[in-house]
């Protein structure tokens, strides 16, 4: 007991230590047997731990051996088109899925990039994928992802942009943020697909995106397989347009980009409907959530510019008087713009919009240059893939 007092150790702990020492010296059969059982348990625990470690290592090695597929879009990271697509890719298990998508709707941002402003990348929860939402455009997302600054890799096997809400046939490809995301990947030398669903108001519903994924998944899987084999066309991106009713589509059709375009319609807004009078107040309020998501590091000027660009279908045109004149001489006018559909006279069945209207899944090769070779290469690959699947 003296040693206990001197070392300030609890009597119970000393008693346990003494029993352990006796068992190691063979002091008593019970203790020795207990010691042997303890060793057996340790061996089993070690074996179990080693087995689990091996399994985890094998799973990690298996994941590392899978190619990386990057997914982006134009509608924003919370859009059903992207979420259904990522869910399907994860379930298929052919690739490691990484997501880098805009945090808000950037569907008509074209190939715009953000300069001299801070871009925020915030981790997002998407089951089975590594995901970030970006306070920028689709092109910002792809460029950042491929730079090596965000992810540990700098070149995925494939970039998929979509699935977009609304078609992007003809000249609308130049306005489209989702097509621009795929185009940026092509510029960087990475094979890419852009996918859109021909969404129609009062007819389409979010579950149609799930059907759209099922329609295009065979093409995506074939692309993953054939890129690794070197069979996928290298000089073009493929734009995939899915009809309004995906489950009743008539099949895939190789198409050419048309000159289809909705008509822009600008309407002047009278002075008594100025924002200060409350007419546009609802629009400004609806932007509150988007503005709240802007990076706190963005400058006031940058935030003001984003406010202007995010006002859907509305621009403010200001005519400034000659220098030195008072503000009373300045004229300010307000306009709203919207696209109006118009009938197309072209009846060529091989054009993207016509094939889409007829119920086909239109696949259009998009090249950075005008090359017949790109069209022929894509034609051969698509034909062989469709025949193989059938």
C-alpha positions, 0 to 999 in steps of 0.5 A: 500500500506504501507504493500506492500512496507514493505513486498516487495510483488508485488501488483498483488499478494497482490490483489489475496491474498485479494480476496482469504481471502474475499472469505473464509469470504463469502465476495461476492457471486461471490467469494464464488461461485468461491470458491465452484467451485474450491473445486469441481475441487479439489475433481474431481482432487483428485478422478482422482489422487486416481483412477490412483494411485489405477490402478498403484498399481493394475498393480504393484501388478499384475506384482509382482505376475507374475513369473520371467523368465530370458533370456540369450544366447550365440550369444549376446544381440543384436541377433535376436533370443533373441530379438524375444524371449523376444518380444514374452514372453512380449507379452504373459504376463505370466511372468516378463521378465529379460534379462542378456546376453553377450554383444558380441558373446560368442557362443562357450565359453562352461562353461567358467567363468571370474575370476580375471577380472572386469565384466561390467553390462550395462543396455540395452533397450528391450521393456517390459523387464529389461535387462543388457548386460554383458562383460562376458560369458553366464555362467557369465550372469546366475551366476551373475543374480542368485547371487542377486547382479544384480537383487533384486531376486535370483531365477527366475521360469525359465531360457531360453538360446537362441535362438542360431544361429546353432544347438547344437546336440551331443558333440557340447553341450560341446562346446556350450555357450547357452547350458552352460547357461542353465546348469549353471541354472540347477546347481543352482537348477533353471529349464532351457531350451536351444533353438537352430535353425539349421541355414544354410548359404545361406538358413536361414534368420533372420525372421526364428527366429520369426518362431522358437519362434512361434514353441517353445512358447507352450513348454515355456508356458507349462513349466511356468505353470507346474513349478508353479504346481510342474509338470516340471522335476526337475533333468534335463534341456531341450535342444530344437533343431529347424529344419532349416525351423521352420514353416514346422516342423514335430512336437516335438520328444523326443530324446537322445543326440547323439555322433555327432560332426563336425571334427576339421580341423587345418591348418598351416599358412605359415610364410609369412602370419604372422599378421605383413604382413597384412594377419590377419589384417582384423581379428584384425580390426574386433575385434575393436568393441569387444575390445572397449566394454571391461570394462575399469577396465580390466587389460592389461593382461586380455584384451590381453587374451580376444583378443586371445580367441575372434579370431575366429578359430585361435590360436597361438602356440609358441614353446619356446627354452631352458631357456637362449637361445636368441629369435632367437632360438624361433620358432613361428607357426600359425594355424587356426581351423575350424569345418567341417561337416561329414556324420554320420552313425548312423541311430537311429531316436531317436537321436537328430541330426537325428530327426533334419535332418528329420524335427522334433523339437528335445527335449533332456533332459540333466542331470548333472548325468546319470539318467534314471529317468530324461529321464523317467520324462521328457518323461512323461511330454513332452508326456502329454504336447503334447497330451494336446496341441493337 
